[in-house]
């Protein structure tokens, strides 16, 4: 045992605890400290792992929602594929019809206008006219639309110059001129006049013009 000499005026104290016990208690204190430190580290690690799992779960949920929305959009696009294809086919056919029927016009009014311009006693006996091309410009009156020849028969001679002048006044006629005149060797007094005529594209009906190209 160790006797302590207390300072003057103090309370005398004597430490009767063996040194081994003091060392053991110190070891126990250090061990408890380490145990609490390890436990705290484990708790922190568990909290970190739990946080990471929570973040991953939230990210997975967002990814699943985005994938579901993407699949829904893909389904809608697939459903509209047939409609898009049908619209594309319709547009293609409309363009083909506009090219094929762009020079559509009514024959009867054209032939009637030629016959109406002829002088008295003359009659339209035939025609050889060819339709022009599809409209290309903005002014249909400046582009040829129908060109060829017309045959005019008369029992008596007619003023071909006046007949051509009258034909040029017909609405839609771009050009007209006389080509030839012959008399019949079979029927006395029968004359045949061959006239050249060109109509502009104003005679076209425009019914099959592509959208945006109609006047």
DONURO-502939 format. One record per atom (N, C-alpha, C): x, y, z. Coordinates in steps of 0.2 Angstrom, whole numbers, plus 5000, padded with zeros to 4 digits. Example, Ala and Ser with C-alpha at 12.3 -4.5 7.8 and 13.67 -1.06 7.14 Angstrom:
2
506649725039;506249785039;506649845039;506449895035;506849955036;506450005039;
//
This chain:
215
500449945000;500050005000;500450065000;500250114997;500550174997;500250235001;500650265005;500350315009;500450375006;499950415006;500050485003;500050535009;500550575008;500550635013;500150695010;499550705013;499150755011;499550825012;499350865008;499650935010;499350965016;499751005019;499551035025;498851065024;498451055029;497751075029;497251045025;497450985021;497050945017;496750885021;496350845017;496050785020;496450735018;496750695022;497150635020;496750585016;497050565010;496750515005;497250455005;497050395004;497450335003;497150294998;497450274992;497250244987;497450164988;496950124990;496950054992;496850014986;496750044979;496549994974;497249974971;497249904969;497849874966;497949904959;498649904957;498749934951;498449894945;498449834946;498149784941;497449804940;497049824945;496349844944;496249904941;496749954943;496750014939;496850004932;497349964930;497549954923;496949914919;496549874923;495949834920;495449884918;495349934923;494749984922;494950024916;495650044916;495850084910;495750054904;495849984904;495749944898;495049944896;494649934901;493849924900;493649994897;493850044900;493650114897;493850124890;494450104889;494650114882;494250064877;494150004880;493749954876;493049984874;492750004880;492050034879;492150094874;492650134874;492650184869;492750164862;493150104861;493250074855;492550044852;492250014857;491549984855;491050034853;491050084857;490550144855;490750174848;491350184847;491650204841;491450164835;491550094836;491450044831;490650044829;490250044835;489550044834;489350114830;489650164832;489450224829;489550224821;490150194820;490350184813;489950144809;489650084812;489250044809;488550074808;488350114813;487650154812;487750204806;488350234806;488450284800;488450254794;488750194794;488850154787;488150134785;487750104790;487050084789;486650144786;486650204789;486350254787;486550274780;487150274778;487450294772;487150244766;487150174768;486950124764;486150134763;485750144768;485050154768;484950214763;485350274764;485250334760;485350314752;485850274751;486050254744;485450214741;485250164745;484650124743;484050164741;483950214746;483350264745;483450304738;484050324737;484150364731;484050324725;484350264725;484350214720;483550194718;483250184724;482450164723;482150224720;482250284722;481950344719;482150354711;482750344710;482950344703;482650284699;482650224702;482250174698;481550194697;481250224702;480550234701;480450294695;480850344695;480850394690;481050364683;481550314683;481650284676;481050244674;480750204679;480150164677;479650204674;479550264677;478950314675;479150334668;479850354667;480050384660;479950324655;480150264657;480050214652;479350194650;478950204655;478250194654;477950244649;478150304650;477950364646;478150354639;478850334639;479150324632;478750264628;478650214632;478250154628;477550174626;477250224630;476550244628;476650294622;477150334622;477250374616;477350334610;477850284611;477950234605;477350204603;476850184607;476250144605;475850194602;475750264604;475350304600;475650324593;476350324593;476650334586;476550274581;476550214584;476450154580;475650154578;475250174582;474550184580;474450234575;474850284575;474750334569;475150324563;475550264563;475950254557;475550244551;474950204552;474550184547;474250254544;474050294548;473750364546;474250404542;474850404545;475350444541;475550414534;475550344534;475650314528;475050324523;474450324525;473850344521;473850414519;474050464523;474150524521;474650534516;475250504517;475750514512;475550484505;475150424505;474950394499;474450444496;473950474500;473550514497;473850574494;474350604497;474750664494;475050644488;475350584488;475750564482;475250554476;474650524477;474150514472;473850574470;473750624474;473550694472;474050724468;474650724469;475150754465;475150714458;475150654458;475150614452;474550634448;473950644451;473350664447;473450734445;473750784449;473850844446;474250854440;474750804440;475250804434;474850774428;474450724429;474150684424;473550724421;473150764425;472550794423;472650864424;473250894424;473350964425;473051004418;473050964413;472851004406;472150984405;471750964410;471050944409;470651014407;470251004402;469751054399;469151024396;468651064395;468051044392;468051054384;467951004380;468051004373;467451044370;466851034372;466251064369;466351134369;466451174374;466451244374;467051274369;467551234369;468151254364;467851254357;467651194355;467351184348;466851234347;466351244351;465851284350;466051354349;466551384353;466851444352;467151454345;467451404342;467751404335;467251414330;466751364331;466151364326;465751434326;465751464332;465351524333;465751584329;466351584329;466751634326;466751634318;466551574315;466551574308;466051614304;466151634298;465651684295;465051644293;464551674291;463951644288;464051604282;463751544282;463851494277;464451454278;464851464283;465451414284;465251374290;465551314290;465451264296;466051234297;466151214304;466751174306;466651104304;467051074300;466951014298;467450964301;467950984305;468450934308;468950974312;469350944316;469850974319;470350924321;470950944322;471550904324;471950944329;471750934336;472050974341;472350934346;472850954349;473250924354;473350964360;473150934366;473150964372;473850984374;473951044377;474651064379;474851034386;475351054389;475651034395;475351054401;475651034407;475351054413;475651124414;475151164417;475351234419;476051244422;476451284420;477151294423;477251364426;476851414423;476951484425;476351504429;476351574431;475851604435;475351634430;475451644424;475051674419;474751624414;474151594415;473951544410;473851574403;473651634402;473551664396;474151674392;474751664395;475351664391;475651604389;475351544391;475651484389;475151444385;475451404379;474951374375;474651314379;474051304377;473651244381;473351194376;473151224370;472851174365;473051204358;473351154354;473551184347;473451134342;473351154336;473251104330;472951144325;472551104321;472151134315;471451124315;471051164312;470351154311;470151164304;469651124302;469451124295;468751154294;468751204290;468151244289;467851224282;467251214281;466951194275;466451254273;466451274266;465951324264;465751304257;465151324255;464951314248;465151364244;465351424247;465551484243;466251504246;466651544242;467251564245;467051614251;467551614256;467451664262;468051704262;468051754266;468551804267;469051774272;469551734270;469951704275;470251744280;470451804278;470851854282;470351874288;469751894286;469251914291;469051854295;469051794293;468851734297;469451724302;470051734300;470651724305;470551774310;470451834308;470351894312;469851884318;469251854316;468751834320;468951784325;469351734322;469551674326;470051704332;470451754330;470951774335;470551814341;469951834340;469551874345;469251824350;469251754348;468851714353;469251704359;468951714365;469251714371;469651644372;470351654374;470751594375;471251584369;471051614363;471451604357;472151644358;472651604358;473351634358;473651654351;473451614347;473651624340;473251584335;473151624329;472751594324;472951614317;472951574312;473151594305;472851544300;472851564294;472651524289;473251484286;473051414284;473551374282;473551354275;472851334273;472751314266;472051324264;471951324258;471251324255;471251274249;470751234249;470651194243;469951184241;469851174235;469151164232;469051094230;468451074231;468251004230;468250984222;468550934220;468450914213;467850864212;467550854217;466950804217;466350854217;466250894222;465650934223;465851004221;465551034216;465651094213;465451154218;465851194219;465751254223;465851244231;466251184232;466351164239;467051184240;467151224246;467851244248;468051224255;468651204256;468851184262;469451224264;469451254270;469951294273;470251264279;470951264279;471251234285;471651294289;471351294295;471651354299;472051324305;472551364307;473051344313;472751384319;472651354324;472451384330;472851364336;472951404341;473251384347;472851424353;472551384358;472251414364;472751414369;472651464374;473151474379;472851424385;473151424391;472951374396;472351404400;472051464398;471551484402;470851444401;470951394396;470351354395;470351294399;470951284403;470951224408;470451234413;470251184415;469651184421;470051194428;470651174429;470951184435;470651134441;470251094439;469851044444;470351004447;470950984444;471350934447;472050964449;472051034449;472651064451;472851054458;473451044460;473751034466;473551094471;473451074477;473251124482;473751184482;473551244482;474051294482;474251324475;474051284470;474151304463;473551334459;472951324462;472351354459;472451424459;472051454454;472051524453;471551554459;
//
